Amino acid sequence: MAEAIRAATRQNRPGQVIQYLAGVPDLLQHYEGRPADAAAPYGRAVITAAMDLARLTDIAQCSPAFLHEAAIGYLPHEGRVKAADTWRNAALGYATRELRGAVRALTPHPPAQGTGVASYQLADYLDQHGRKTLAETIPPPAFWSSATQLKRQTQARLAHAAQDYGLLRMAAQLWKNAARSEAYAAPALVRVLRDLCPDDKRPAHWAARHAHLGDPRSAASLVKTLREIGAESQLDALLRRDPATHADLRDPRGIASLLGVLREMAANEQVAILAERAATHADLSDPSGVADLLHALTAVKAETHVQEIIGRNPARHAAVSQLSSAGDLLRLLRQLGADAQVAVLAKRVAAHADVRELFLVAPLLRTLRAVGADDQAAVLSDRALKHAEAVGPAGIASFLNGLRVFLTDAQAASLIECGPTEHANLTEPGAVAELLRVLRLAGRRTQADALIKRDPATHADLRDPHGIASLLGVLREMAANEQVAILAERAAAHADLRDPRGIASLLGQLRQAGAQAQAQAIIERDPATHADLRDPLRVAPPPGEPPEPEDEDQVALRNRLARRGALRLGVPSLLSQLREMGAEAQARALVNRLPAAGWFDLFVEVRQLGDVFRFGLENNRSPAGLWGWDDLI
């Protein structure tokens, strides 16, 4: 229901949730095609083009011109017999038809002024549907050729996707098109061409002349890339364009990075310009970024500008809710002798830092102690302790594991005695495993045994294979052999196979426990086919409004980035387990899925085919032919 409310709101119908829900089945049937409607294949092609654009860019609105051209690539063979002019209007009519519940696959939107259709908005449900059903498909050539006419920001996002698919020539073209307004596009373009034609300096020359210089982090990246390829004259051309004056001062970490590369190049005039601008106008809301900036200014011996920033009172301006960000600034302020600001920042951090991510509390507590803010460390520790107790046994385990050194003996004893073994949620295998480890390390074997007697092996939720692996490991370490046997048997039959990293861990733990039959049973369930290879950054549609810097959506984004990293590591781990167990066919099947799932670089890495696929892939997954700078428009 919550998702339906969000979906209806995004479709500009916040008061029509029930109608929206009622229309979803009809919407899906309409997309799949109505046999009696001659326009259905053409309408479906238009809708699918919009779905691909949404899942690859998080942009659910697309222009009529893009849909007209891109849809051609999605038509069945017989559908391409007719000239496009004969079916375009019917296709859009089908895609925008109002269905039951007042829903449409595509909703037309007028221009800001005047009349007509400026864009079409994809239905939220179809956006979600496309992210699932199209996850391991590469959009057709017509999609990519049409994309070169989109806004530069959209082209930059699609360049990322094209590169993930191995469509390197298309990625380079999109990077080039976007580079004049999207700062990160120019260094990406140079890197793609550098790997193909390392002696060709024309891409570097073009980037130095045309790159957008507003983003200091991207400007620094471009400078580094040009230095790596020895493009000295191109570097000179770039510096003549005065990146120090153009750099956006809202990113202090980026400014620090740019100052660093300018210092390495001995571009002293540029360093002086950027240091002076940063001292006066740099955004001070990111404490970690401000710390980086102060370090960079110190490195270029801009002591006056360091004091200017200190005088602007970063301790009061810094956003302190994120635990991982304030420690660096606290330490640096102490080094610079800004004791009054240390006291202000420490007090704000202790009172307002978000303690939900308990594993991040310990480093900040160490920093508070190191800068002499013992009272504030106690305040933060107390807040984290209360949150751990509210969360329950999982929080208590995390707290004890990371923060035991900051607790008094009485606090630790009180926390352990607050009933984690009696009230632990046995369905969370990872949390139970962590709690068992903490109890064992704390010498509380009686409580650990009491927790084991509650039979966590029978209650563990099998949708978390990584947690199951952790629980198997700690049960084995504690010689709880009966529990190990129960959990291994259940996991072999019913463990969720979608998480490659989790399944790899589970197979490893089963084999270490001597449960070869159970490990083989998982192999026979074909994890290579069931593994979910979707990029976590493209699994869910974005929220309706851009998130604020400390919004809940930023936490979700960090979690998705972490899952992406886990997936990047998990696939090789699963491949290793499959091969060690003799499941070569499954290993090959898993590798062959990688390019269409957007993991071309991983495909090349595990197959060791860098020379074969040096120029990337074609849409049909065959090696791309020779191409270079002259092939770009």
Secondary structure, DSSP 8 states (H G I E B T S, - for coil): -HHHHHHHHHTT-TT-HHHHHHHHHHHHHHHH--TT-TTHHHHHHHHHHHHHHHHHHS--EE-HHHHHHHGGGGS-GGGGGS-GGGTHHHHHHHHT---GGG--SEEEE--SSSSS--EEEE-HHHHHHHHHHTTT----HHHHHHHTTS-HHHHHHHHHHHHHHT-HHHHHHHHHHHTTT-TTHHHHHHHHHHHH-TT--HHHHHHHHH-----HHHHHHHHHHHHHTT-HHHHHHHHHT-HHHH--TT-HHHHHHHHHHHHHTT-HHHHHHHHHHHHHH-----HHHHHHHHHHHHHTT-HHHHHHHHHT-HHHHS---STTTSHHHHHHHHHTT-HHHHHHHHHHHHHHS--SSGGGHHHHHHHHHHTT-HHHHHHHHHHHHHHHHHH-HHHHHHHHHHHGGGS-HHHHHHHHTT-HHHH--TT-HHHHHHHHHHHHHTT-HHHHHHHHHT-HHHH--TT-HHHHHHHHHHHHHTT-HHHHHHHHHHHHHH-----HHHHHHHHHHHHHTT-HHHHHHHHHT-HHHH-----GGGTS---SS---TTSHHHHHHHHHHHHHHHHHHHHHHHHHHHHHTT-HHHHHHHHHHTTTTT-HHHHHHHHT-TTTTTT-B-TTSSB-----GGG--
